[in-house]
Amino acid sequence: MTSRLLSDAHRFILRCLSMHKGGHCCTIFTSISEVAHSTYPDSPLGPDAFHEYQSLLLQDYEELIENSDLKSGQLVDSNTKGNLTLEDEGWSRFTSNEDVPSLEASSAGKNQYGDSPRQGMVDLGQKPIVSVHHFPMILSPISPRVFVLPSEGSIAEACLSSEHEDSISAGLPSLSTGLPSDVDEVPPAATLTAHFLYHLAAKMDLKMEIFSLGDLSKTIGKILTDMSSLYDVGRRKRTVGLLLIDRTLDLLTPCCHGDSLVDRIFSALPRKERTSSSASIKCSQAQLKPGPSSLARASLEVQIPIGEVLTKEDFEIDDSGLSNGIEAFRCGWDSYNSASEMVDLISLSKKASDEKFFPAELLQGSLVSTETFKGTPYLEAILDRKTKDGAILVKKWLQETLRRENMTIDVKTRPGFASKLELKTMIKALTKSQSSLIRNRGIIQLASATLLALDESCSARWDAFISAEKILSVNAGDTSQSLAAQISDLINKSAFAGSDGKKSGKKELSQGLLSFQDALLLTITGYILAGENFPTSGSGGPFSWQEEHFLKEAILDAILENPSVARLKFLHGLTQELEANLNKTKSDVTKETSTDELNIDEFDDDQWGKWGDEDEDEENDNKEQEYDDMQLKLELRDRVDNLFKYLHKLSSLKSKKGPLGLESNLSSDPYTNKGLLYKLLTKILGKFDVPGLEYHSSTVGRLFKSGFGRFGLGQAKPSLADQNLILVFVVGGINGVEVQEAQEALSESGRPDIELVLGGTTFLTPDDMLDLLLGESSYI
């Protein structure tokens, strides 16, 4: 089963076949439909994609076995291969281009190893029966009402825009201009997303009434409308209102650090490392087009290091049966591990008897779990909660679990407040016995994630962001001078904090201090706020020339002090030069200090005659160094100028998006502080007109409008508020704050009969947004 294109998954399917040569049947389920395979630009498969792939797979399989026989002189023992430990869920060994040909490299009807007959070949036996099926329901549900697409699936990794004047990142839709787009330039992700939504509704037996806001969403809506047939429209099905929204209509909400416990958990805890499959897939595709053909999304699997919550003493309380039960315990805990990856019981027993062994290191929970514990209601409940309310809810669940287990804890609890000490004490009580740990691992994992997210090391940075964003928001309501001064101050403070930390030998910034990359994210936030509040000046940006000049100088100085930011795309190629410049500056300071301390008595008489030559050489060296420094600063200025041109583009979002600019009838403070999704749903459910919201007529609707409409038989345009089921899909991704605000808008509408489902391309954190806007996938 795969959520990737067959051409992407080909090398892995082929390797699986070669490792299991005794298999008689191979059934492949892909979430990408046959039509989507044929219409995808980088796919080598035609209209009959599934049957074509079956024949290509069998041909490549025969050639692979034939080639391996020639190399070894005999068939490789399958038992030897089976004993290999496969990392990364079996994909890490499958990325070699030498052993496994990709689908693009092989062509039907050609023998890439020559046409001469093989002598002494071992009979391959009966060919495996290969069948390919469409399985459209592969998605990542965070709760029964919120879902995103798999982070390493072809739909999430496909480009949402190609590089042109109005595009800002491959992972985000282009800026909406309202002009008709060129049909030939439909991004690959638009086609894949449309097919996914169509088949999702079909499997749920729903008929879609499609509404869109944003240029890319309109393109997806048109594709969906074209896919619907007379038969689909005419059938009596339950209707669903599908609302498609471009992420670029509101970049401010995912860039900001809102009051959401789920957002804090996703940002604070480590994610599962990406498998190496995506990197190998992009190699062949990157050669076809000059721009990026796919991008790497952050993994959605949040790993919970429970070992950091528990200590060694917690496990010494009940370790009598540890050596006997640890293998079964680990099998039950980690459902992802296969039998070949399990550690031998004897070695575990020896480790358990060792004082240094700590079993909690083996515990690695997952926030969104696929196991059978009752974790779904927990996640669904905290998605709608703010940080404090979510922590109190987790504390309540822990207390109920302790009562069920007949456990008591010696800690004072305060009603209406959840302290870290209370949570940690209750978690430790539930983990004292293995049976309790296995029974209650769902709430233990969620409570551990909450505890780690609220820890000072993680929460201090988040809270510093919140206070900085509040200051920027307040200044944006004042004057452009005050906002520019505040952004410049944040950049200078972050540059000083980073350089001061390096000089003192500290690897990490002290708690609460923001790094220069954090300041760049706040700069983006400031420019978006400036674009919404100030008219565009003559320079093309929201600030005056002088204000922007000070900002450029601040960023230039900060880059020179922090060469580690050269990983950002607009500084590519300058890493070594920046590091060398910083080292030279440090060495110059050291030399000046040591020169002042030298004693004049240390010079010999012979040295006096050499001073003239040394001065001349030193002068030449200084001139060359000054020239190199000037070249570096000139190059840096060009790069920083490009960065500010990009910031001008982001600040123009307000003038380009337009649809919700008319908010005079709903201009209260709580409303203006909300994101686009809240404002949009509030207007739609209140049956206000939304400028720019387009309804996509079905086939029958267009027929009534064009033909029967002249006889008075036309159909009235349906309203999204008339639907009992509304599916909102944000093209580009969603975050936890938007889930809260969507439910808030629904509850305030007084329509309990409406069922709201929220979906998106991926789950976004502020760090993800920084990577999208200034990282590898950016069009800066």
C-alpha positions, 0 to 999 in steps of 0.5 A, a space after each residue: 500500500 502506498 500514497 506515492 505514484 507508482 513510478 516513485 514507488 517502483 524501485 521499492 516494489 521491485 526490491 520487495 519482489 526480489 527479496 520474496 522470490 517465492 511469492 506467487 501474487 503481488 497486489 499493489 494498492 495506491 491512493 493515486 487514481 489511474 487517471 491521475 497517473 496518466 495526467 501527472 506531468 512527470 509520470 511515464 505511464 499512459 491512460 491505461 496506467 495500471 495495466 502498463 505498470 503491471 507489464 513493466 514491473 514484471 519485465 524489470 523484475 525478470 531483468 533484475 533477477 537475470 542481472 543478479 544471477 550473472 553477477 553472482 553466478 547463482 541465485 542469492 540465498 533469500 534466507 541471507 537477505 531476509 536476516 538483514 536488518 532493514 532501517 527506515 521501515 525497509 526503505 533505506 537499503 532500496 535507494 541504490 540506482 545500481 541494483 534497482 532500475 527506476 521506471 523511467 530508466 527501463 523501457 518496454 520491449 527493450 533488454 538493457 543488458 544486451 540481446 544475446 541469449 543467456 547461457 546456463 540461466 537458472 529458471 525463474 519459475 512461475 511469474 508472480 501475478 501482479 495486480 494494481 488497485 486504486 485505494 483512495 482513502 489513504 489520509 492522516 486523520 488527526 481527529 474524526 473531524 480534522 485530517 491532512 494528507 500523508 507527509 511523504 505522499 505524492 499529493 503533499 510533496 507535489 509542487 503547488 506552484 511553479 516559479 513565476 512572478 506571483 509565486 512565493 514557494 513550491 509548497 504554497 499556492 501562488 498569490 491570487 490575482 483574480 486573472 484567468 490562469 493559463 491552463 497549460 501551467 496547472 501545478 501537479 498538486 492541483 490535479 492530484 488534490 482534485 482527484 483525491 477529493 473527488 474519490 474521497 467524496 465518492 467513497 463516502 457516497 457524497 455529492 459535492 457543491 463546490 465553492 472556491 476562494 483563491 486562484 489555485 482553489 478555483 483551478 482545483 474546483 474546475 478540475 473537480 467539476 469537469 470530473 463529475 458526470 451526469 450520472 453522478 449529479 443525477 443520483 440521489 446522494 447526501 450533498 456536502 459543501 466543499 470549500 477550497 481555500 488558498 493558503 496564501 490568502 492568510 499567511 499570518 495565521 500559520 506564521 504566528 505562535 497562537 494559543 494552541 496546545 497541539 501547535 506547541 506539541 507539534 513544534 516542541 517535540 521531535 518528529 520521526 526522521 524522513 525515510 530516504 525514499 523521497 530523496 532518491 525519487 527527486 533525483 530523477 525528476 529534478 533532471 526533467 525540469 529546471 525548478 523543483 518537481 517535489 518538496 520535502 514536507 516535515 513528518 507528521 509523526 510526533 515522537 514522544 520521548 517518555 524516557 525524558 519524563 521518567 527517571 531510572 529510579 521509577 523503574 527500580 521500584 518494580 524490576 523483579 520480572 523485568 528481565 523476563 517480560 521486557 521482550 513481550 513489553 517492547 513487542 506490545 509497546 512499539 507496534 511498528 517494529 518487526 520481529 527481525 528488529 527485536 533485540 534478543 531476549 538473552 542480551 536484554 536480560 543481561 542489559 536489565 541486570 546491568 545498573 546502567 541499563 534504563 528501559 525507559 530509553 526504549 519507550 518512544 510514543 507517538 502522538 497520532 497513534 494507529 494502535 487500539 487504545 482509546 486515544 482518539 477522543 483525547 486528541 479530538 478534545 485537546 484540538 479545540 482547547 487552548 494551552 491552559 484549558 488543554 493542560 487542565 483537561 489532560 490533568 482531569 483524564 489522568 485523575 480519572 485514570 488513577 481512580 480506575 487503577 485505585 492509585 493515590 498520589 501524594 501531591 497537592 492539586 489546585 483546581 483550575 490549574 495544571 502544574 508540571 509537578 502534578 502531571 509528572 507525579 501522576 505519569 510516574 504513578 501510572 508507569 510503576 507497573 508494566 500492566 498499568 503502563 500498557 493499559 493506559 499508554 494512550 493517556 500516558 503518551 498524551 500527558 508526556 507530550 503535554 509535559 514536554 511541551 510546557 517545559 521551560 526549555 520549549 515554552 520560553 521560546 514560544 512565549 517570547 514569540 507570542 510577546 514579540 508578535 503582540 508588540 508588532 501587532 500593536 506597533 502596526 496599528 500605530 505608525 510605520 516608523 514604530 513598526 520598522 524600529 521594533 523589527 530592527 530592534 528584534 533583529 539586533 537583539 537576536 544577532 547580539 544573543 547569537 554572537 554572545 552565545 558563541 563567544 561564551 562557548 555556549 552551544 544553545 541560546 539562553 532560554 527566552 532569547 530568539 535566534 536570528 532565524 526567529 527574528 527573520 520569521 518575525 520580520 516576515 510577520 512584520 511585513 505582512 502586518 505592514 502591508 495590511 495596515 500601511 499604504 504602499 510607498 513609492 519604493 514598492 514596500 510598506 516602509 519608507 526608504 530610510 526605514 528599510 535602509 536601517 532594516 537592511 543594515 541590521 540584517 546585514 550585520 546580523 548575517 556577518 555575526 551568525 554565518 550559520 544562517 547561510 543554510 537559508 536559500 537567499 544565502 546559498 554559496 556563502 557559508 565558507 566566506 561568512 565563517 572565514 570572515 567571522 573567524 578572521 574578525 575573532 583572530 584580529 581581536 585576539 591579535 590586538 589584545 596579545 600585541 598590547 601585552 607584548 613587552 618591548 624588551 622581547 625584540 632583538 637587534 636583528 629584528 629591527 632590520 626586518 621591519 620594513 619588509 614585514 610592513 610591506 608584506 603585511 600592507 599587501 596582505 591587508 589590501 587583499 583582505 580588504 578587497 575580499 571583505 568588500 566583495 563579500 559585503 557587496 555580495 551580501 548586499 545583493 542577497 539582502 536586496 533580493 530578500 527585501 524584494 521578496 518581503 515586498 511581495 509578501 506585504 502585497 498580499 492584502 492588496 492582491 487577496 482583497 476578498 475579505 477586505 470589506 469587514 466594516 460590518 464585523 470590525 470588532 476587536 475579537 474579530 480582527 484578531 482572528 484568522 481568515 478561516 474564522 472570518 470566512 466561516 462567520 460570513 458564510 454561516 451568517 449568509 453574508 456575501 463574500 467577494 471572490 467566493 466562486 461557485 462551480 456549477 455542476 454539469 446539470 447546473 450549467 445545462 439549466 443555466 445555458 439551455 432551460 434557463 431562458 424558459 424560466 427553469 433555471 436553478 438558484 445558486 446554492 448557498 454553502 450555509 444551506 448544507 448540513 455537511 461542510 468540508 473545508 480544505 485549505 490548499 497548502 496546510 492548516 494549523 491547530 489555531 485554525 481548527 479552534 477558530 473554525 469550531 468557534 465560528 460554527 458554535 457562534 453561528 447557532 447552527 448545531 445541525 451543521 457538521 464541519 470537517 476540516 482538511 489541509 495539505 499538511 499540518 503547519 508549524 511556524 518553523 515549517 512556514 519559515 522553511 517554506 518561505 526562506 528554505 529550499 522550496 522558496 522562490 526567493 
